């Protein structure tokens, strides 16, 4: 049997031992508020091909806050960071970018299915 991983989180009331989910590879935290401590999974990128090369459209990761705070629950979510940058495209290049993006964005549906399973529902 594999022993559960834990991490010690400092708090104003002393250290708190927190269980680590198997998917957690790093943490987000706020040095001023221990309640902002968040489990984070590995980043994934949605990349599309453009006339000037591959561009990252967005970066995402599975996250789960350890403690609820105002406006935030402890539900697992996918956090998506959208990247910016511009590329000039002619009509055919624009169609090629669309085809590339549509194929890559399928990952979002796969991630939604994974999240449902991790939350205990799922298909």
mmCIF file of the C-alpha atoms, coordinates in Angstrom:
data_MODEL
# 
_entry.id   MODEL 
# 
loop_
_atom_site.group_PDB 
_atom_site.id 
_atom_site.type_symbol 
_atom_site.label_atom_id 
_atom_site.label_alt_id 
_atom_site.label_comp_id 
_atom_site.label_asym_id 
_atom_site.label_entity_id 
_atom_site.label_seq_id 
_atom_site.pdbx_PDB_ins_code 
_atom_site.Cartn_x 
_atom_site.Cartn_y 
_atom_site.Cartn_z 
_atom_site.occupancy 
_atom_site.B_iso_or_equiv 
_atom_site.pdbx_formal_charge 
_atom_site.auth_seq_id 
_atom_site.auth_comp_id 
_atom_site.auth_asym_id 
_atom_site.auth_atom_id 
_atom_site.pdbx_PDB_model_num 
ATOM 1   C CA . UNK A 1 1   ? 0.000   0.000  0.000   1.00 0.00 ? 1   UNK A CA 1 
ATOM 2   C CA . UNK A 1 2   ? 1.354   3.420  -0.943  1.00 0.00 ? 2   UNK A CA 1 
ATOM 3   C CA . UNK A 1 3   ? 1.613   5.920  1.870   1.00 0.00 ? 3   UNK A CA 1 
ATOM 4   C CA . UNK A 1 4   ? -0.301  9.165  1.326   1.00 0.00 ? 4   UNK A CA 1 
ATOM 5   C CA . UNK A 1 5   ? 1.893   12.197 0.590   1.00 0.00 ? 5   UNK A CA 1 
ATOM 6   C CA . UNK A 1 6   ? 1.589   15.212 2.859   1.00 0.00 ? 6   UNK A CA 1 
ATOM 7   C CA . UNK A 1 7   ? 3.003   18.714 3.051   1.00 0.00 ? 7   UNK A CA 1 
ATOM 8   C CA . UNK A 1 8   ? 3.405   21.075 5.998   1.00 0.00 ? 8   UNK A CA 1 
ATOM 9   C CA . UNK A 1 9   ? 1.820   24.519 5.510   1.00 0.00 ? 9   UNK A CA 1 
ATOM 10  C CA . UNK A 1 10  ? 2.817   27.280 7.953   1.00 0.00 ? 10  UNK A CA 1 
ATOM 11  C CA . UNK A 1 11  ? -0.065  29.201 9.490   1.00 0.00 ? 11  UNK A CA 1 
ATOM 12  C CA . UNK A 1 12  ? -0.447  31.813 12.241  1.00 0.00 ? 12  UNK A CA 1 
ATOM 13  C CA . UNK A 1 13  ? -1.723  28.972 14.464  1.00 0.00 ? 13  UNK A CA 1 
ATOM 14  C CA . UNK A 1 14  ? 1.276   26.710 13.805  1.00 0.00 ? 14  UNK A CA 1 
ATOM 15  C CA . UNK A 1 15  ? 2.154   24.211 11.067  1.00 0.00 ? 15  UNK A CA 1 
ATOM 16  C CA . UNK A 1 16  ? -0.732  22.349 9.394   1.00 0.00 ? 16  UNK A CA 1 
ATOM 17  C CA . UNK A 1 17  ? -0.243  18.950 7.741   1.00 0.00 ? 17  UNK A CA 1 
ATOM 18  C CA . UNK A 1 18  ? -2.161  18.755 4.467   1.00 0.00 ? 18  UNK A CA 1 
ATOM 19  C CA . UNK A 1 19  ? -2.741  15.623 2.348   1.00 0.00 ? 19  UNK A CA 1 
ATOM 20  C CA . UNK A 1 20  ? -1.416  15.813 -1.213  1.00 0.00 ? 20  UNK A CA 1 
ATOM 21  C CA . UNK A 1 21  ? -3.544  14.550 -4.139  1.00 0.00 ? 21  UNK A CA 1 
ATOM 22  C CA . UNK A 1 22  ? -1.693  12.143 -6.446  1.00 0.00 ? 22  UNK A CA 1 
ATOM 23  C CA . UNK A 1 23  ? -1.882  14.622 -9.349  1.00 0.00 ? 23  UNK A CA 1 
ATOM 24  C CA . UNK A 1 24  ? -0.295  17.537 -7.411  1.00 0.00 ? 24  UNK A CA 1 
ATOM 25  C CA . UNK A 1 25  ? 3.159   18.552 -8.684  1.00 0.00 ? 25  UNK A CA 1 
ATOM 26  C CA . UNK A 1 26  ? 3.489   22.062 -7.236  1.00 0.00 ? 26  UNK A CA 1 
ATOM 27  C CA . UNK A 1 27  ? 1.666   24.611 -5.107  1.00 0.00 ? 27  UNK A CA 1 
ATOM 28  C CA . UNK A 1 28  ? 0.330   28.109 -5.301  1.00 0.00 ? 28  UNK A CA 1 
ATOM 29  C CA . UNK A 1 29  ? 0.393   30.169 -2.163  1.00 0.00 ? 29  UNK A CA 1 
ATOM 30  C CA . UNK A 1 30  ? 0.295   33.685 -0.889  1.00 0.00 ? 30  UNK A CA 1 
ATOM 31  C CA . UNK A 1 31  ? 3.003   34.558 1.621   1.00 0.00 ? 31  UNK A CA 1 
ATOM 32  C CA . UNK A 1 32  ? 0.520   36.802 3.438   1.00 0.00 ? 32  UNK A CA 1 
ATOM 33  C CA . UNK A 1 33  ? -2.381  34.358 3.719   1.00 0.00 ? 33  UNK A CA 1 
ATOM 34  C CA . UNK A 1 34  ? -1.849  30.637 4.289   1.00 0.00 ? 34  UNK A CA 1 
ATOM 35  C CA . UNK A 1 35  ? -5.495  30.028 3.280   1.00 0.00 ? 35  UNK A CA 1 
ATOM 36  C CA . UNK A 1 36  ? -4.516  30.747 -0.348  1.00 0.00 ? 36  UNK A CA 1 
ATOM 37  C CA . UNK A 1 37  ? -2.468  27.505 -0.455  1.00 0.00 ? 37  UNK A CA 1 
ATOM 38  C CA . UNK A 1 38  ? -3.492  25.564 -3.575  1.00 0.00 ? 38  UNK A CA 1 
ATOM 39  C CA . UNK A 1 39  ? -2.555  22.160 -4.999  1.00 0.00 ? 39  UNK A CA 1 
ATOM 40  C CA . UNK A 1 40  ? -1.522  22.448 -8.663  1.00 0.00 ? 40  UNK A CA 1 
ATOM 41  C CA . UNK A 1 41  ? -1.166  19.778 -11.315 1.00 0.00 ? 41  UNK A CA 1 
ATOM 42  C CA . UNK A 1 42  ? 1.180   19.758 -14.282 1.00 0.00 ? 42  UNK A CA 1 
ATOM 43  C CA . UNK A 1 43  ? 0.716   22.493 -16.886 1.00 0.00 ? 43  UNK A CA 1 
ATOM 44  C CA . UNK A 1 44  ? -0.656  21.604 -20.291 1.00 0.00 ? 44  UNK A CA 1 
ATOM 45  C CA . UNK A 1 45  ? -0.573  23.858 -23.348 1.00 0.00 ? 45  UNK A CA 1 
ATOM 46  C CA . UNK A 1 46  ? -2.999  24.293 -26.210 1.00 0.00 ? 46  UNK A CA 1 
ATOM 47  C CA . UNK A 1 47  ? -0.761  25.175 -29.147 1.00 0.00 ? 47  UNK A CA 1 
ATOM 48  C CA . UNK A 1 48  ? -1.859  26.198 -32.611 1.00 0.00 ? 48  UNK A CA 1 
ATOM 49  C CA . UNK A 1 49  ? 0.175   26.427 -35.778 1.00 0.00 ? 49  UNK A CA 1 
ATOM 50  C CA . UNK A 1 50  ? 0.369   29.866 -37.374 1.00 0.00 ? 50  UNK A CA 1 
ATOM 51  C CA . UNK A 1 51  ? 2.188   31.121 -40.462 1.00 0.00 ? 51  UNK A CA 1 
ATOM 52  C CA . UNK A 1 52  ? 5.055   32.233 -38.211 1.00 0.00 ? 52  UNK A CA 1 
ATOM 53  C CA . UNK A 1 53  ? 5.280   29.041 -36.136 1.00 0.00 ? 53  UNK A CA 1 
ATOM 54  C CA . UNK A 1 54  ? 3.566   27.375 -33.219 1.00 0.00 ? 54  UNK A CA 1 
ATOM 55  C CA . UNK A 1 55  ? 1.926   29.657 -30.641 1.00 0.00 ? 55  UNK A CA 1 
ATOM 56  C CA . UNK A 1 56  ? 0.566   28.808 -27.222 1.00 0.00 ? 56  UNK A CA 1 
ATOM 57  C CA . UNK A 1 57  ? -3.113  29.735 -27.160 1.00 0.00 ? 57  UNK A CA 1 
ATOM 58  C CA . UNK A 1 58  ? -3.572  28.879 -23.506 1.00 0.00 ? 58  UNK A CA 1 
ATOM 59  C CA . UNK A 1 59  ? -1.924  27.095 -20.614 1.00 0.00 ? 59  UNK A CA 1 
ATOM 60  C CA . UNK A 1 60  ? -3.983  25.190 -18.102 1.00 0.00 ? 60  UNK A CA 1 
ATOM 61  C CA . UNK A 1 61  ? -3.569  23.162 -14.961 1.00 0.00 ? 61  UNK A CA 1 
ATOM 62  C CA . UNK A 1 62  ? -5.701  21.263 -12.485 1.00 0.00 ? 62  UNK A CA 1 
ATOM 63  C CA . UNK A 1 63  ? -5.992  23.180 -9.192  1.00 0.00 ? 63  UNK A CA 1 
ATOM 64  C CA . UNK A 1 64  ? -7.628  22.631 -5.829  1.00 0.00 ? 64  UNK A CA 1 
ATOM 65  C CA . UNK A 1 65  ? -7.572  25.148 -2.983  1.00 0.00 ? 65  UNK A CA 1 
ATOM 66  C CA . UNK A 1 66  ? -6.983  23.522 0.405   1.00 0.00 ? 66  UNK A CA 1 
ATOM 67  C CA . UNK A 1 67  ? -9.152  25.971 2.378   1.00 0.00 ? 67  UNK A CA 1 
ATOM 68  C CA . UNK A 1 68  ? -12.264 27.833 1.280   1.00 0.00 ? 68  UNK A CA 1 
ATOM 69  C CA . UNK A 1 69  ? -12.009 31.615 1.312   1.00 0.00 ? 69  UNK A CA 1 
ATOM 70  C CA . UNK A 1 70  ? -14.433 34.363 0.384   1.00 0.00 ? 70  UNK A CA 1 
ATOM 71  C CA . UNK A 1 71  ? -15.619 33.690 -3.153  1.00 0.00 ? 71  UNK A CA 1 
ATOM 72  C CA . UNK A 1 72  ? -13.642 30.427 -3.451  1.00 0.00 ? 72  UNK A CA 1 
ATOM 73  C CA . UNK A 1 73  ? -14.522 26.813 -2.670  1.00 0.00 ? 73  UNK A CA 1 
ATOM 74  C CA . UNK A 1 74  ? -12.256 23.771 -2.360  1.00 0.00 ? 74  UNK A CA 1 
ATOM 75  C CA . UNK A 1 75  ? -13.630 22.235 -5.578  1.00 0.00 ? 75  UNK A CA 1 
ATOM 76  C CA . UNK A 1 76  ? -11.108 21.015 -8.145  1.00 0.00 ? 76  UNK A CA 1 
ATOM 77  C CA . UNK A 1 77  ? -10.976 23.252 -11.204 1.00 0.00 ? 77  UNK A CA 1 
ATOM 78  C CA . UNK A 1 78  ? -8.939  23.720 -14.361 1.00 0.00 ? 78  UNK A CA 1 
ATOM 79  C CA . UNK A 1 79  ? -7.248  27.104 -14.329 1.00 0.00 ? 79  UNK A CA 1 
ATOM 80  C CA . UNK A 1 80  ? -6.729  28.473 -17.860 1.00 0.00 ? 80  UNK A CA 1 
ATOM 81  C CA . UNK A 1 81  ? -4.198  31.207 -18.652 1.00 0.00 ? 81  UNK A CA 1 
ATOM 82  C CA . UNK A 1 82  ? -4.720  32.698 -22.101 1.00 0.00 ? 82  UNK A CA 1 
ATOM 83  C CA . UNK A 1 83  ? -1.626  33.829 -23.988 1.00 0.00 ? 83  UNK A CA 1 
ATOM 84  C CA . UNK A 1 84  ? -1.487  36.855 -26.226 1.00 0.00 ? 84  UNK A CA 1 
ATOM 85  C CA . UNK A 1 85  ? 0.369   37.567 -29.410 1.00 0.00 ? 85  UNK A CA 1 
ATOM 86  C CA . UNK A 1 86  ? -0.636  38.429 -32.910 1.00 0.00 ? 86  UNK A CA 1 
ATOM 87  C CA . UNK A 1 87  ? 0.025   37.005 -36.336 1.00 0.00 ? 87  UNK A CA 1 
ATOM 88  C CA . UNK A 1 88  ? -1.217  38.341 -39.650 1.00 0.00 ? 88  UNK A CA 1 
ATOM 89  C CA . UNK A 1 89  ? -3.084  35.684 -41.652 1.00 0.00 ? 89  UNK A CA 1 
ATOM 90  C CA . UNK A 1 90  ? -4.476  35.543 -45.157 1.00 0.00 ? 90  UNK A CA 1 
ATOM 91  C CA . UNK A 1 91  ? -7.770  33.633 -45.674 1.00 0.00 ? 91  UNK A CA 1 
ATOM 92  C CA . UNK A 1 92  ? -6.128  30.247 -46.223 1.00 0.00 ? 92  UNK A CA 1 
ATOM 93  C CA . UNK A 1 93  ? -3.760  30.737 -43.296 1.00 0.00 ? 93  UNK A CA 1 
ATOM 94  C CA . UNK A 1 94  ? -6.712  31.735 -41.118 1.00 0.00 ? 94  UNK A CA 1 
ATOM 95  C CA . UNK A 1 95  ? -8.499  28.505 -42.089 1.00 0.00 ? 95  UNK A CA 1 
ATOM 96  C CA . UNK A 1 96  ? -5.356  26.522 -41.230 1.00 0.00 ? 96  UNK A CA 1 
ATOM 97  C CA . UNK A 1 97  ? -5.161  28.217 -37.808 1.00 0.00 ? 97  UNK A CA 1 
ATOM 98  C CA . UNK A 1 98  ? -8.826  27.306 -37.228 1.00 0.00 ? 98  UNK A CA 1 
ATOM 99  C CA . UNK A 1 99  ? -8.202  23.644 -38.106 1.00 0.00 ? 99  UNK A CA 1 
ATOM 100 C CA . UNK A 1 100 ? -5.210  23.539 -35.781 1.00 0.00 ? 100 UNK A CA 1 
ATOM 101 C CA . UNK A 1 101 ? -7.111  25.205 -32.927 1.00 0.00 ? 101 UNK A CA 1 
ATOM 102 C CA . UNK A 1 102 ? -10.207 23.002 -33.314 1.00 0.00 ? 102 UNK A CA 1 
ATOM 103 C CA . UNK A 1 103 ? -8.098  19.864 -33.007 1.00 0.00 ? 103 UNK A CA 1 
ATOM 104 C CA . UNK A 1 104 ? -6.177  21.159 -30.013 1.00 0.00 ? 104 UNK A CA 1 
ATOM 105 C CA . UNK A 1 105 ? -9.261  22.482 -28.211 1.00 0.00 ? 105 UNK A CA 1 
ATOM 106 C CA . UNK A 1 106 ? -10.648 18.927 -28.102 1.00 0.00 ? 106 UNK A CA 1 
ATOM 107 C CA . UNK A 1 107 ? -8.309  18.586 -25.105 1.00 0.00 ? 107 UNK A CA 1 
ATOM 108 C CA . UNK A 1 108 ? -10.659 20.837 -23.124 1.00 0.00 ? 108 UNK A CA 1 
ATOM 109 C CA . UNK A 1 109 ? -13.469 18.281 -23.463 1.00 0.00 ? 109 UNK A CA 1 
ATOM 110 C CA . UNK A 1 110 ? -11.069 15.526 -22.389 1.00 0.00 ? 110 UNK A CA 1 
ATOM 111 C CA . UNK A 1 111 ? -10.031 17.637 -19.368 1.00 0.00 ? 111 UNK A CA 1 
ATOM 112 C CA . UNK A 1 112 ? -13.701 18.224 -18.452 1.00 0.00 ? 112 UNK A CA 1 
ATOM 113 C CA . UNK A 1 113 ? -14.290 14.443 -18.471 1.00 0.00 ? 113 UNK A CA 1 
ATOM 114 C CA . UNK A 1 114 ? -11.192 13.924 -16.304 1.00 0.00 ? 114 UNK A CA 1 
ATOM 115 C CA . UNK A 1 115 ? -12.379 16.566 -13.831 1.00 0.00 ? 115 UNK A CA 1 
ATOM 116 C CA . UNK A 1 116 ? -15.775 14.882 -13.512 1.00 0.00 ? 116 UNK A CA 1 
ATOM 117 C CA . UNK A 1 117 ? -14.083 11.567 -12.729 1.00 0.00 ? 117 UNK A CA 1 
ATOM 118 C CA . UNK A 1 118 ? -11.761 13.170 -10.166 1.00 0.00 ? 118 UNK A CA 1 
ATOM 119 C CA . UNK A 1 119 ? -14.726 14.868 -8.478  1.00 0.00 ? 119 UNK A CA 1 
ATOM 120 C CA . UNK A 1 120 ? -16.449 11.496 -8.148  1.00 0.00 ? 120 UNK A CA 1 
ATOM 121 C CA . UNK A 1 121 ? -18.948 11.729 -10.968 1.00 0.00 ? 121 UNK A CA 1 
ATOM 122 C CA . UNK A 1 122 ? -17.765 11.084 -14.425 1.00 0.00 ? 122 UNK A CA 1 
ATOM 123 C CA . UNK A 1 123 ? -18.354 9.029  -17.434 1.00 0.00 ? 123 UNK A CA 1 
# 
